[in-house]
């Protein structure tokens, strides 16, 4: 049984609005992430349950691939703890009043609101994003700015977390954001188990770039895979960027370019992120000594651990332990 989350009294209800022209991929992401059984977690029941809902019976999906029928209407949104709004390509065509009203109602009563890809247009049209940070697919960034100048658009990141509103960039970034939500709700250990089931990277920081300069390295030997695996086995050691470059037999500048091209981040940011993720797993598995977590994760000091953990998760070590540590344990971290 994966550690890091206790069984809730009821599943967290997720509603997904499927409107005319919605992209099937993002609907599939939402149902795959939150709607399927998770026997790999070893829990007595599901942590989430998903309801697809439509403004009218018989919704024609993007490019007419198929028509969705037999699902509830938008009243289902009023019962949701989280509302997901997938994208559609017709972003300049206004959403229907019923869809926008459902989004506003969900937000007003405190539901978490999530958009995938160009679903951000719908949140902005509903008035939820004025003066707030958000992202969308880079291809439609200019159109978004023209239509919604009051939104603080961050077009170069995978996703943005504004607390009660979370927005993902391109379609694949919906997977990143979905796993981030799993991690935020239930901890790194649970999220890692779900990512293994998906055969997808457990954690790509939301601040990473949406796309890379060279999707396929020109030289196969330049793949970072072996280096990343080597470093992940040594996170508790005093590794530096220079150490990574020496192992890869390249200069630090060359290593930096390869990380930017292949991962959309820097070597130092990747190394720090991996160490924070390891610290989270150690806390979830029951390690109560702050100095031990800091040492074994490579973060060095308890002060650095506190700072990095709060920056990544918004929680102090003790708060993280209370939320994601073994059930029944007494929080002792400071």
C-alpha positions as a printed NumPy array, in Angstrom:
array([[  0.   ,   0.   ,   0.   ],
       [  1.364,   3.388,  -0.976],
       [  1.861,   5.707,   1.964],
       [  1.207,   9.418,   2.164],
       [ -2.591,   9.63 ,   2.274],
       [ -5.373,   8.385,   4.507],
       [ -8.653,   7.184,   3.04 ],
       [-11.184,  10.067,   2.937],
       [-14.754,   9.639,   4.16 ],
       [-15.919,   9.988,   0.556],
       [-14.182,  10.389,  -2.795],
       [-13.276,  13.869,  -3.957],
       [-15.851,  14.712,  -6.633],
       [-14.469,  15.922,  -9.98 ],
       [-16.771,  17.323, -12.669],
       [-15.522,  17.745, -16.247],
       [-17.414,  20.151, -18.518],
       [-17.567,  18.814, -22.077],
       [-18.709,  21.556, -24.45 ],
       [-19.133,  21.615, -28.23 ],
       [-15.75 ,  21.154, -29.905],
       [-13.943,  19.955, -26.777],
       [-10.674,  18.099, -27.405],
       [-11.082,  14.389, -26.598],
       [ -7.511,  14.103, -25.337],
       [ -8.011,  16.416, -22.366],
       [-11.27 ,  14.717, -21.446],
       [ -9.366,  11.426, -21.544],
       [ -6.633,  12.874, -19.326],
       [ -9.174,  13.882, -16.691],
       [-10.896,  10.49 , -16.69 ],
       [ -7.581,   8.599, -16.729],
       [ -6.165,  10.606, -13.851],
       [ -9.184,  10.87 , -11.6  ],
       [-11.793,   8.384, -12.809],
       [-10.104,   4.989, -13.058],
       [ -9.732,   2.482, -10.199],
       [ -6.304,   2.604,  -8.523],
       [ -5.647,  -0.889,  -7.139],
       [ -1.925,  -0.07 ,  -7.095],
       [ -2.578,   2.237,  -4.122],
       [ -3.92 ,  -0.565,  -1.926],
       [ -6.736,   1.6  ,  -0.558],
       [-10.242,   0.299,   0.266],
       [-11.919,   2.797,  -2.053],
       [-11.29 ,   5.506,  -4.648],
       [ -9.839,   8.89 ,  -3.771],
       [-11.614,  10.64 ,  -6.644],
       [-14.755,  10.112,  -8.691],
       [-15.368,  11.746, -12.057],
       [-18.568,  12.961, -13.681],
       [-18.648,  14.205, -17.265],
       [-21.33 ,  16.839, -17.821],
       [-22.565,  18.731, -20.86 ],
       [-24.635,  21.867, -21.48 ],
       [-26.882,  20.044, -23.964],
       [-27.535,  16.388, -24.854],
       [-25.342,  15.134, -27.668],
       [-22.07 ,  17.095, -27.667],
       [-20.027,  16.974, -30.873],
       [-16.345,  16.642, -30.042],
       [-13.484,  18.397, -31.83 ],
       [-13.495,  17.72 , -35.603],
       [-16.592,  15.588, -35.178],
       [-14.583,  12.563, -34.086],
       [-17.601,  11.38 , -32.1  ],
       [-20.678,  12.642, -30.279],
       [-20.9  ,  12.346, -26.503],
       [-24.329,  11.361, -25.212],
       [-25.869,   9.89 , -22.087],
       [-24.049,  12.011, -19.511],
       [-25.528,  14.434, -16.906],
       [-26.218,  18.095, -17.497],
       [-24.403,  21.002, -15.893],
       [-26.253,  20.569, -12.592],
       [-23.536,  18.012, -11.776],
       [-21.062,  20.899, -11.526],
       [-22.844,  22.114,  -8.387],
       [-21.834,  18.942,  -6.52 ],
       [-18.163,  18.983,  -7.539],
       [-15.186,  19.648,  -5.291],
       [-13.026,  20.222,  -8.366],
       [-14.188,  21.454, -11.773],
       [-12.091,  20.646, -14.851],
       [-12.559,  22.652, -18.061],
       [-10.761,  21.047, -21.039],
       [ -9.705,  22.994, -24.11 ],
       [-11.198,  23.404, -27.554],
       [ -9.685,  24.98 , -30.692],
       [-12.487,  27.52 , -31.329],
       [-11.256,  29.958, -28.717],
       [-12.628,  33.118, -30.328],
       [-16.158,  31.648, -30.299],
       [-17.737,  32.621, -26.96 ],
       [-18.788,  29.881, -24.591],
       [-22.47 ,  29.478, -23.919],
       [-23.998,  31.347, -21.004],
       [-24.882,  28.105, -19.227],
       [-21.252,  26.933, -19.25 ],
       [-19.922,  30.27 , -18.008],
       [-22.557,  30.427, -15.269],
       [-21.645,  26.9  , -14.125],
       [-17.964,  27.871, -13.909],
       [-18.795,  31.006, -11.926],
       [-21.06 ,  29.108,  -9.521],
       [-18.415,  26.477,  -8.858],
       [-15.794,  29.092,  -8.09 ],
       [-18.128,  31.2  ,  -5.953],
       [-18.954,  28.31 ,  -3.625],
       [-15.271,  27.395,  -3.177],
       [-14.708,  24.547,  -5.622],
       [-11.235,  24.189,  -7.096],
       [-11.276,  25.166, -10.78 ],
       [ -8.816,  23.605, -13.237],
       [ -8.34 ,  24.265, -16.947],
       [ -6.458,  22.14 , -19.454],
       [ -4.83 ,  23.727, -22.515],
       [ -7.146,  26.366, -24.027],
       [ -9.757,  25.792, -21.335],
       [ -8.106,  28.852, -19.797],
       [-10.056,  30.952, -22.317],
       [-13.308,  29.804, -20.681],
       [-12.089,  30.696, -17.179],
       [-11.048,  34.14 , -18.397],
       [-14.352,  34.633, -20.202],
       [-16.145,  33.77 , -16.958],
       [-14.188,  36.549, -15.228],
       [-12.218,  34.287, -12.886],
       [ -8.736,  35.306, -14.007],
       [ -8.684,  39.109, -14.026],
       [ -5.53 ,  40.249, -12.227],
       [ -4.377,  36.658, -11.697],
       [ -1.636,  34.489, -13.178],
       [ -2.537,  31.827, -15.743],
       [ -1.148,  29.927, -18.692],
       [ -2.449,  28.405, -21.901],
       [ -1.035,  26.733, -25.005],
       [  1.785,  28.872, -26.406],
       [  0.225,  28.777, -29.89 ],
       [ -2.775,  30.806, -28.683],
       [ -0.917,  33.132, -26.294],
       [ -1.233,  36.212, -28.504],
       [ -4.952,  35.639, -29.077],
       [ -5.449,  35.191, -25.345],
       [ -3.691,  38.465, -24.543],
       [ -5.84 ,  40.327, -27.075],
       [ -9.079,  38.897, -25.709],
       [ -8.18 ,  38.999, -22.003],
       [ -5.632,  41.783, -21.327],
       [ -6.411,  41.856, -17.587],
       [ -5.021,  38.35 , -17.061],
       [ -1.327,  37.955, -16.154],
       [ -0.46 ,  35.379, -18.803],
       [  2.652,  33.22 , -18.361],
       [  2.931,  31.527, -21.762],
       [  6.247,  29.728, -21.247],
       [  5.367,  27.442, -18.313],
       [  3.689,  24.039, -18.049],
       [  1.116,  25.044, -15.476],
       [  0.251,  27.744, -12.947],
       [ -1.082,  27.16 ,  -9.429],
       [ -3.064,  30.094,  -8.055],
       [ -4.467,  28.096,  -5.153],
       [ -8.147,  27.803,  -6.014],
       [ -7.525,  28.073,  -9.781],
       [ -4.968,  25.991, -11.67 ],
       [ -4.266,  26.269, -15.397],
       [ -2.276,  23.923, -17.64 ],
       [ -0.619,  24.772, -20.943],
       [ -0.595,  22.348, -23.891],
       [ -2.452,  19.052, -23.89 ],
       [  0.397,  16.97 , -22.441],
       [  0.856,  19.558, -19.677],
       [ -2.583,  18.483, -18.448],
       [ -0.908,  15.257, -17.304],
       [  1.732,  17.273, -15.46 ],
       [ -0.909,  19.361, -13.736],
       [ -3.043,  16.32 , -12.93 ],
       [ -0.143,  14.554, -11.239],
       [  0.697,  17.803,  -9.438],
       [ -2.862,  17.815,  -8.068],
       [ -2.445,  14.212,  -6.92 ],
       [  0.775,  15.232,  -5.188],
       [ -0.805,  18.332,  -3.621],
       [ -3.814,  16.36 ,  -2.392],
       [ -2.14 ,  13.114,  -1.325],
       [  1.649,  13.52 ,  -1.305],
       [  4.598,  12.495,  -3.465],
       [  4.455,   8.768,  -2.703],
       [  0.858,   8.411,  -3.915],
       [  1.547,  10.612,  -6.955],
       [  4.575,   8.487,  -7.845],
       [  2.442,   5.336,  -7.776],
       [ -0.086,   6.934, -10.123],
       [  2.664,   8.172, -12.461],
       [  4.146,   4.666, -12.674],
       [  0.729,   3.36 , -13.706],
       [  0.596,   6.055, -16.388],
       [  4.235,   5.423, -17.421],
       [  4.733,   9.175, -17.171],
       [  7.245,  11.399, -15.396],
       [  6.184,  11.777, -11.775],
       [  7.173,  15.413, -11.49 ],
       [  7.926,  18.172, -13.943],
       [  7.92 ,  21.531, -12.227],
       [  5.2  ,  23.897, -13.414],
       [  7.789,  26.568, -14.152],
       [  9.469,  24.477, -16.84 ],
       [  9.109,  25.63 , -20.415],
       [  6.19 ,  24.359, -22.497],
       [  8.354,  23.15 , -25.366],
       [ 12.011,  22.352, -25.944],
       [ 14.302,  23.724, -28.605],
       [ 15.315,  20.29 , -29.914],
       [ 12.682,  17.627, -29.255],
       [ 15.007,  14.887, -30.566],
       [ 18.733,  15.154, -29.805],
       [ 20.854,  15.082, -32.938],
       [ 23.283,  12.67 , -31.29 ],
       [ 21.83 ,   9.71 , -29.397],
       [ 24.674,   9.747, -26.87 ],
       [ 23.599,  13.217, -25.723],
       [ 20.541,  11.792, -23.958],
       [ 20.449,  12.848, -20.325],
       [ 18.822,   9.586, -19.207],
       [ 21.962,   7.835, -17.894],
       [ 23.129,  10.988, -16.094],
       [ 19.75 ,  11.516, -14.447],
       [ 19.633,   7.912, -13.266],
       [ 23.165,   8.169, -11.873],
       [ 22.369,  11.397, -10.022],
       [ 19.062,  10.108,  -8.613],
       [ 20.95 ,   7.309,  -6.893],
       [ 23.269,   9.851,  -5.218],
       [ 20.973,  12.683,  -4.135],
       [ 22.213,  12.424,  -0.549],
       [ 25.758,  13.11 ,  -1.655],
       [ 27.135,  16.656,  -2.075],
       [ 26.543,  16.672,  -5.827],
       [ 27.087,  19.907,  -7.726],
       [ 26.455,  20.935, -11.322],
       [ 30.186,  20.571, -11.868],
       [ 29.962,  16.954, -10.668],
       [ 27.136,  16.258, -13.126],
       [ 29.112,  17.817, -15.953],
       [ 32.232,  15.82 , -15.054],
       [ 30.289,  12.53 , -15.046],
       [ 28.79 ,  13.386, -18.447],
       [ 32.265,  14.41 , -19.688],
       [ 31.082,  17.83 , -20.86 ],
       [ 31.564,  21.385, -19.702],
       [ 29.017,  22.942, -17.303],
       [ 27.933,  25.278, -20.115],
       [ 27.269,  22.353, -22.459],
       [ 25.385,  20.505, -19.726],
       [ 23.253,  23.605, -19.116],
       [ 22.368,  23.787, -22.833],
       [ 21.417,  20.107, -22.905],
       [ 19.183,  20.424, -19.844],
       [ 17.483,  23.453, -21.376],
       [ 17.008,  21.671, -24.703],
       [ 15.858,  18.289, -23.382],
       [ 14.15 ,  19.092, -20.066],
       [ 13.338,  22.782, -20.296],
       [ 15.085,  23.533, -16.992],
       [ 18.575,  24.011, -15.561],
       [ 20.769,  21.335, -13.949],
       [ 20.59 ,  23.063, -10.56 ],
       [ 16.801,  23.439, -10.669],
       [ 16.406,  19.776, -11.637],
       [ 18.756,  18.625,  -8.87 ],
       [ 16.975,  20.727,  -6.251],
       [ 13.569,  19.476,  -7.394],
       [ 14.671,  15.85 ,  -7.145],
       [ 16.021,  16.439,  -3.647],
       [ 12.796,  18.058,  -2.477],
       [ 10.795,  15.165,  -3.949],
       [ 13.011,  12.694,  -2.064],
       [ 12.551,  14.671,   1.155],
       [  8.785,  14.47 ,   0.694],
       [  8.95 ,  10.702,   0.235],
       [ 11.076,  10.291,   3.368],
       [  8.557,  12.264,   5.433],
       [  5.667,  10.278,   3.995],
       [  7.42 ,   7.013,   4.884],
       [  7.673,   8.062,   8.519],
       [ 11.082,   9.683,   8.989],
       [ 10.492,  12.181,  11.807],
       [ 13.973,  13.624,  12.27 ],
       [ 14.302,  16.826,  10.291],
       [ 18.087,  16.714,  10.167],
       [ 18.011,  13.143,   8.828],
       [ 15.582,  14.081,   6.045],
       [ 17.778,  17.057,   5.131],
       [ 20.929,  14.945,   5.055],
       [ 19.5  ,  11.943,   3.177],
       [ 17.847,  14.133,   0.55 ],
       [ 20.971,  16.196,  -0.052],
       [ 19.378,  19.451,   1.104],
       [ 22.024,  19.694,   3.823],
       [ 20.459,  21.654,   6.656],
       [ 17.082,  21.753,   8.348],
       [ 16.813,  25.445,   7.455],
       [ 17.33 ,  24.736,   3.752],
       [ 14.84 ,  21.868,   3.918],
       [ 12.2  ,  24.149,   5.468],
       [ 12.766,  26.833,   2.845],
       [ 12.746,  24.455,  -0.138],
       [  9.776,  22.429,   1.073],
       [  7.698,  25.527,   1.727],
       [  8.62 ,  26.956,  -1.669],
       [  7.673,  23.705,  -3.462],
       [  4.594,  22.624,  -1.495],
       [  3.505,  25.689,   0.462],
       [  3.854,  23.676,   3.681],
       [  6.336,  23.527,   6.536],
       [  7.851,  20.092,   7.303],
       [  5.532,  19.638,  10.284],
       [  2.473,  20.615,   8.228],
       [  3.571,  18.273,   5.434],
       [  4.017,  15.475,   7.975],
       [  0.541,  16.04 ,   9.421],
       [ -1.028,  15.983,   5.974],
       [  0.919,  13.214,   4.24 ],
       [  2.775,  11.278,   6.934],
       [  1.795,   7.799,   8.121],
       [ -1.709,   7.677,   9.574],
       [ -1.763,   7.824,  13.333],
       [  1.71 ,   9.307,  13.687],
       [  2.304,  12.263,  15.966],
       [  3.801,  15.315,  14.219],
       [  7.162,  16.019,  15.796],
       [  8.916,  18.049,  13.123],
       [  9.537,  21.754,  13.589]])
